[in-house]
Amino acid sequence: MRNPPLFPAFVSQHSVNFDKDAPDLGAQFPGIALPESLGRAVPKRKAEFLAGRFCVREVLRRLAPEHAEIPVGTGKNREPLWPDGFVGAITHTLDFASVAIARARDAHGIGLDAERVMTDDNAERLLDKIASPQEIAQMKRKTGWGTGVALTVTFSAKESVFKCLYPQVQRYFDFSDAWIEILDGERFSARLLSTLTPSLTAGRTFEGRFEHDAVSVCTGMVVTPST
Ligand SMILES: CC(C)(COP(=O)(O)OP(=O)(O)OC[C@H]1O[C@@H](n2cnc3c(N)ncnc32)[C@H](O)[C@@H]1OP(=O)(O)O)[C@@H](O)C(=O)NCCC(=O)NCCS
């Protein structure tokens, strides 16, 4: 299936559609094992995990075949434990999973996130948890989007920021720690509002890419050694 066009060429990506209600999940993703910790998880969680790890294996088969058959584990804050020398990100929605991986010499971190577009009503209810009213107002003014699309893009961009910077920050940080602006039809900026580490200081700004249609949003971001 087509990868959302979010990354430079040194990032390898693989995406799949899957059926979370399929009776035999394993048949969709042969050779991918569920960790013991997910043995009693609900079928949706099992399906999304398998879909994500299937994409990981497909990318590693191309990028680093020697690592492809070794399961990528999960760290203390649920982060994927990439093979030494690699960074990456995993995302999944109800029926879509995607993974992006790069060599650590090319990227310090990768963010990737996919979301279903929220309704305007849901977005109004969730707004305070994800963004400031001014952040969403400026985005709606600039793009002409409704609240649902604006908040979904903002939410997804912040999730990408979190996954991308987590390897450096190594702890949870919040939606209020970044401010998202749309730069043009493909690019967003993410400005840190808090200092997260001695080098990730308040005011630092990163650039990411997004794609959206009426039902889905996908965002991606890469921090390179020269960013
Ligand atoms: C971790 C989080 C970003 C995951 O996003 P999500 O929309 O719930 O789910 P997605 O399907 O897009 O991504 C799930 C994958 O993210 C990855 N992930 C989870 N925690 C992670 C972390 N700490 N660092 C990097 N990646 C992480 C995992 O690979 C996970 O899939 P898996 O459990 O099957 O391996 C989200 O649950 C969260 O905690 N957000 C709050 C923190 C935040 O976004 N702050 C905003 C800062 S500006």
The ligand as an SDF file (V2000), in Angstrom:
LIG
                    3D

 48 50  0  0  0  0  0  0  0  0999 V2000
    2.6380    7.3670   23.0580 C   0  0  0  0  0  0  0  0  0  0  0  0
    1.5970    8.0400   22.1750 C   0  0  0  0  0  0  0  0  0  0  0  0
    2.2380    9.2160   21.4490 C   0  0  0  0  0  0  0  0  0  0  0  0
    1.1030    7.0120   21.1430 C   0  0  0  0  0  0  0  0  0  0  0  0
    0.2330    7.5930   20.2210 O   0  0  0  0  0  0  0  0  0  0  0  0
   -1.2190    6.9510   19.8880 P   0  0  0  0  0  0  0  0  0  0  0  0
   -1.9410    7.8960   18.9690 O   0  0  0  0  0  0  0  0  0  0  0  0
   -1.8530    6.5710   21.1660 O   0  0  0  0  0  0  0  0  0  0  0  0
   -0.9560    5.6430   19.1210 O   0  0  0  0  0  0  0  0  0  0  0  0
   -0.2120    5.3490   17.7340 P   0  0  0  0  0  0  0  0  0  0  0  0
   -0.8710    4.1640   17.1500 O   0  0  0  0  0  0  0  0  0  0  0  0
   -0.0440    6.5180   16.8410 O   0  0  0  0  0  0  0  0  0  0  0  0
    1.2400    4.9500   18.2370 O   0  0  0  0  0  0  0  0  0  0  0  0
    1.4080    3.8370   19.0330 C   0  0  0  0  0  0  0  0  0  0  0  0
    2.8590    3.4750   18.9970 C   0  0  0  0  0  0  0  0  0  0  0  0
    3.6200    4.5650   19.5090 O   0  0  0  0  0  0  0  0  0  0  0  0
    4.8460    4.0210   19.9620 C   0  0  0  0  0  0  0  0  0  0  0  0
    5.1630    4.6210   21.2390 N   0  0  0  0  0  0  0  0  0  0  0  0
    4.5280    4.4560   22.4080 C   0  0  0  0  0  0  0  0  0  0  0  0
    5.1670    5.1260   23.3790 N   0  0  0  0  0  0  0  0  0  0  0  0
    6.2270    5.7270   22.8110 C   0  0  0  0  0  0  0  0  0  0  0  0
    7.2610    6.5490   23.3090 C   0  0  0  0  0  0  0  0  0  0  0  0
    7.3580    6.8610   24.5980 N   0  0  0  0  0  0  0  0  0  0  0  0
    8.1890    6.9920   22.4420 N   0  0  0  0  0  0  0  0  0  0  0  0
    8.1470    6.6450   21.1340 C   0  0  0  0  0  0  0  0  0  0  0  0
    7.1730    5.8540   20.5950 N   0  0  0  0  0  0  0  0  0  0  0  0
    6.2290    5.4090   21.4400 C   0  0  0  0  0  0  0  0  0  0  0  0
    4.6610    2.5080   20.1060 C   0  0  0  0  0  0  0  0  0  0  0  0
    5.3880    1.8840   19.0800 O   0  0  0  0  0  0  0  0  0  0  0  0
    3.1840    2.3160   19.8930 C   0  0  0  0  0  0  0  0  0  0  0  0
    2.8200    1.1390   19.2210 O   0  0  0  0  0  0  0  0  0  0  0  0
    2.9980   -0.3070   19.9010 P   0  0  0  0  0  0  0  0  0  0  0  0
    2.5840   -0.1490   21.3370 O   0  0  0  0  0  0  0  0  0  0  0  0
    2.1090   -1.1980   19.1180 O   0  0  0  0  0  0  0  0  0  0  0  0
    4.4620   -0.6140   19.7600 O   0  0  0  0  0  0  0  0  0  0  0  0
    0.3870    8.5520   23.0050 C   0  0  0  0  0  0  0  0  0  0  0  0
   -0.3360    7.4600   23.5120 O   0  0  0  0  0  0  0  0  0  0  0  0
    0.7610    9.4380   24.1690 C   0  0  0  0  0  0  0  0  0  0  0  0
    1.0770    8.9770   25.2630 O   0  0  0  0  0  0  0  0  0  0  0  0
    0.6880   10.7640   23.9810 N   0  0  0  0  0  0  0  0  0  0  0  0
    0.9130   11.6870   25.0540 C   0  0  0  0  0  0  0  0  0  0  0  0
    2.2240   12.3580   24.9360 C   0  0  0  0  0  0  0  0  0  0  0  0
    2.1900   13.3990   23.8760 C   0  0  0  0  0  0  0  0  0  0  0  0
    1.7850   13.1450   22.7620 O   0  0  0  0  0  0  0  0  0  0  0  0
    2.6280   14.6040   24.2060 N   0  0  0  0  0  0  0  0  0  0  0  0
    2.6320   15.6790   23.2660 C   0  0  0  0  0  0  0  0  0  0  0  0
    3.9790   16.3330   23.2830 C   0  0  0  0  0  0  0  0  0  0  0  0
    3.9980   17.8100   22.2850 S   0  0  0  0  0  0  0  0  0  0  0  0
  1  2  1  0
  2  3  1  0
  2  4  1  0
  2 36  1  0
  4  5  1  0
  5  6  1  0
  6  7  2  0
  6  8  1  0
  6  9  1  0
  9 10  1  0
 10 11  2  0
 10 12  1  0
 10 13  1  0
 13 14  1  0
 14 15  1  0
 15 16  1  0
 15 30  1  0
 16 17  1  0
 17 18  1  0
 17 28  1  0
 18 19  1  0
 18 27  1  0
 19 20  2  0
 20 21  1  0
 21 22  1  0
 21 27  2  0
 22 23  1  0
 22 24  2  0
 24 25  1  0
 25 26  2  0
 26 27  1  0
 28 29  1  0
 28 30  1  0
 30 31  1  0
 31 32  1  0
 32 33  2  0
 32 34  1  0
 32 35  1  0
 36 37  1  0
 36 38  1  0
 38 39  2  0
 38 40  1  0
 40 41  1  0
 41 42  1  0
 42 43  1  0
 43 44  2  0
 43 45  1  0
 45 46  1  0
 46 47  1  0
 47 48  1  0
M  END
$$$$
